[in-house]
Amino acid sequence: MDSPKVPLDRIRNIGIVAHIDAGKTTTTERIIYYSGRSHKLGEVHEGTAIMDWMPQEQERGITITAAATTCYWNGPESRESGNPDFKHRINIIDTPGHVDFTAEVERSLRVLDGCIVVFCGVGGVEAQSETVWRQADRYRVPRICFINKLDRPGADMFRVVDDISKKLLAKAVPIQIPFGKEDGLIGVIDIVEQCAYRFDEDSLGSRIERIEIPQECREMADHQRELLLETLAEELDWFADVFLAENGISTADIKRAIREATIATAIFPVMCGSAFKNKGIQKLLDAVCDYLPSPLDVPPVEGISPKDPDAKIKREASPDEPLAALAFKIQADKHGDLTYIRIYSGTIKAGQRVYNVERDKPELVSRLFLMHANGRDIVETASAGEIVAVLGFKWTVTGDTLCEKHKPIILEQIRFPDTVISMAIEPKTQAEREKLALALGRLAKEDPTFKVLINPETGQTIVSGMGELHLEIIHDRLVREYNLQANVGNPRVAYRETARGEATVETKFIRQTGGRGQYAHVILKLEPFKGTEPVTFEASLKGDDIPRQFIKVIEQSIKETATGGVSIGFPLIDVKVTLLGGSAHPVDSNDIAFSSCASLALKEAVEEAGSVILEPIMRLEVVTPEEYLGDVLGNLNARRALIQGIEHKGYLQTIKVEVPLLEMFGYATVLRSQTQGRGSFTMEPLAYRPAAPGIIDGML
């Protein structure tokens, strides 16, 4: 079946984003219920939320993967005109709040036109609130702020508004205020329409009563209205003229001004309510229709030509333009991978072939779906402005552009944060090794922040992710979805070894086995040396004591022996080996003899010179709010960190550190705990330095 066709100006592509436990999924469940998309209220705490469909989400009461749905809303214009067909189509993506799954927010914001940022009325601006706000800033996504949980003790809408203004440096402008306080919350007072709305509890908030603003709330409502009008006059010249005129300001003018300023991200309208107590959601849906942009209100999508990266190409949001769509999410499915796409221009049909410009591959659109969490409705066509899922793609991965082959375009890629934590994983039996590799490959295709690699030095399979919870969920999925019982643990640190001093050795390799024997003789000098390569080799021979063809063999043997480990198995680095002399036998000398002799000579030289075990040192930057600075510094000192400096950036402190990699396992969780989730860090390799004596003793 085809979805009801709605004009582009009445389509809204929005996301619900926030800190963990601010009420995103509960808000989404209410939107689904009041719009008629579902006939039963799902509850997160009961594990019945429609949008939290994964078993891990239902058990833990958190959102792990972004879930999409589509609903229809008879907005204010529809109700005022009496025309039930004048409805808006709202494509919604409910995103996770946990920092470990921030990639789900990143890719969702990349394809959305607007979003609702949910704040807890008690907690205010929390750690992940700041993260998602910065992500939305990066993509210039217009936002409505919804202050939730105002029925709770200690909830204070105006404190949260102040928090948004100060911590997020955003112009937060209330367009509603609460009607009632804490457990006495009755509804909301609409500043724009100058009325109050009472939500009937017996009907689960479905019946709404519009009443006059109570006298005890009138002063606050008038004050907030005056602030709203002044802010709009500051941002919009035409509204300033209306504001200063004596004819009065109509509700239509105010709504138009709020819409313009919101789409320009000049202001962020603030609404309020309690999703769990079923108050304020219908008015939030009205605001989505009134103030957030349609695909026509955002600039045309811009890409580049695959033949000329400097050539910019724009595509208007029109079904008549050439196709331009972005794959932003892959979801594994037993019938084949589902690829979520945002169509920016053109039309796509089931059975059609499209072109993946980055893979240079044609892709078959076997089926098209409108998604409802893990449920789906089959559609035959989809056009500009829509978000749909496709079954049948083989080559496409997250971030790929789909277009017409004769009119190619490459859209901007999605940027994902680097992984911060790793662990080793192994199958419990050799028979499951191939099955594990296949499962990890599929999970990595789904999740761009989940990385799999084989450590060439240790042979371990290392998986990396955004945090310990992220990797815990991956392990759980291996057990449940792929029936794999894998062993997991910390990866080994890749230590190195170097020479403590200089040594010159003379080594002979002589083997007589009857008939032709083996003979080689070399004199080597070993010394510490920082060159462009781990081992620098130089031949400093006098005369032709060693034939030229064996010199290359000696060099190769020395470098291979150094890579494989000399004393306790760690690669040798930062040394120079000089071939000073030696001799060869006209009959018994050969490649094998000189290779063996050079290897023995290097080991003898390292033993004589003495060796030092080196450990990898990382360059670390930790960002933390100032109030947690002391705790963070204390923990870093306990991790053998060398503090290089501290920079002040607003209310945040950036600590620059050099720290051994060994000490950093589990740090993401510790930092999150110390800073209530508001701290973050980046880490990159810096150098190898002598390991602490205690570490060396543990290796011997």
Secondary structure, 3 states (H helix, E strand, C coil): CCCCCCCHHHEEEEEEEECCCCCHHHHHHHHHHHCCCCCCCCCCCCCCCCCCCCHHHHHHCCCCCCEEEEEEECCHHHHHHCCCCCCEEEEEEECCCCHHHHHHHHHHHHHCCEEEEEEECCCECCHHHHHHHHHHHHCCCCEEEEEECCCCCCCCHHHHHHHHHHHCCCCEEECEEEECCHHHCCEEEECCCCEEEEECCCCCCCCEEEECCCHHHHHHHHHHHHHHHHHHHHHCHHHHHHHHCCCCCCHHHHHHHHHHHHHCCCCEEEEECECCCCECHHHHHHHHHHHCCCCCCCCCEEEECCCCCCCEEEECCCCCCCCEEEEEEEECCCCCCEEEEEEEECEEECCCEEEECCCCEEEECCEEEEEECCEEEEECEEECCCEEEEECCCCCCCCCEEEECCECCEECCCCCCCCCEEEEEEECCHHHHHHHHHHHHHHHHHCCCCEEEECCCCCCEEEEECCHHHHHHHHHHHHHHHCCCEEEECCCCCCEEEECCCEEEEEEEEECCCCCCEEEEEEEEEEECCCCCCEEEEECCCCCCCCHHHHHHHHHHHHHHHHHCCCCCCCECCEEEEEEEEECCCCCCCHHHHHHHHHHHHHHHHHHHCEEEEEEEEEEEEEEEHHHHHHHHHHHHHCCCEEEEEEEECCEEEEEEEEEHHHHCCHHHHHHHHCCCCCEEEEEEEEEEECCHHHHHHHC
